[in-house]
Amino acid sequence: MEEVKKDKSLIDEIKLYEKKAKEIEQRAKEKYMEQVSDIKQKLGKASEEASIKAKEVIDNVGSYVKEHPQKAAVIGFGVGLGLGLALGWFFKKK
């Protein structure tokens, strides 16, 4: 009789530990999902800020080109020439 009580109490204890383990697992999943959501929000905000800054730079370049078309043409030519020489040198090495 005592052995049956011991077995039953052991089974009850195992069930209790299983229940606690499931609760801990659920809390861990919830925390994980909160952190993932937080990261997504931060990445979205950073992406939005980068997009705004890129638009500002493009607008500034456009304004500069309208105000100083000759300088812009010379700068563009210089950058193109420099990139062309650099890429030619790079691919010639291979």
N, C-alpha and C positions, 0 to 999 in steps of 0.2 A: 504494500500500500504506500509506504513511504517512497519507494522507488518511482512509483507512478506520479506522486506529487512532485518529486524532483524533476522528472522528465517534463511534466506539465509546466513547472515553473521555469525550466530551462527554455522550453519552446516559447513561453510568453516573453521571456527576456530577449530571445532572438528576434521575435516579432517587433518588440519595442525598439531594438537597435536598427532593424530594417526600416521602421517608420522614421526614426531619427535620421538615418542616412538619406532617405528620400527627401526629407525636409531640408537637409543641408544641401543636397544636390539641387533642389528647386531654388534655394536662395542663391547658390553659386550661379545658376543659369540667369537669374534675374539681374544679379550684379554684372555679369558678363554682357548681357544685352544693354544695360544702362551705359556701360563703358563704350561699347560699340556705337551706340547712338550718339554719345558725347563726341567720339572721334569723328563720326560722320558730320556732325554739326560744325566742328572746328575746321575740318577740311573744306566744307562748303563755304564757310566764311572766308577762309584764306583764298580759295579759288575766286570768290566774288571780288575780294580786294585786289587780287592780281589782275583780274579782268578790268577793273576800273582804272588801275594804274596804267595798264597797257593802252587803254583807250585814250588816256590823258597824253601819253607819250606820242601816240599816233597823231592826235590833234595838234600837239606842239610842233611836231615835224612838219605836218601839213601847213601850219601857219608860217613856219620858217621858210618853207619852199615858196610859198606865195609872196612873202616879203622880200626874199633874196634868191631869185631863181638862178642867177649866174653862179653864186657861191654854192648853191645846192647841187648844180650840175657838176661843178668842179669837184666837190666833195664826193658825189656819187661816182664820178669817173675814177677818182683816187682809190676809193674803197674797192670798186670793181677790179681795178688793175692790181691792187694789192692782193685781193682774194684769188684772182686768176693766177698770179705768179706763185702764190703760196700753194695752191692746189696743184699747179703744174709741177712744182718742185717736189711736192709730196708724192704724186703719182709716178714721177720719173724715178724716184728712189726705189719703188717697188719693182 
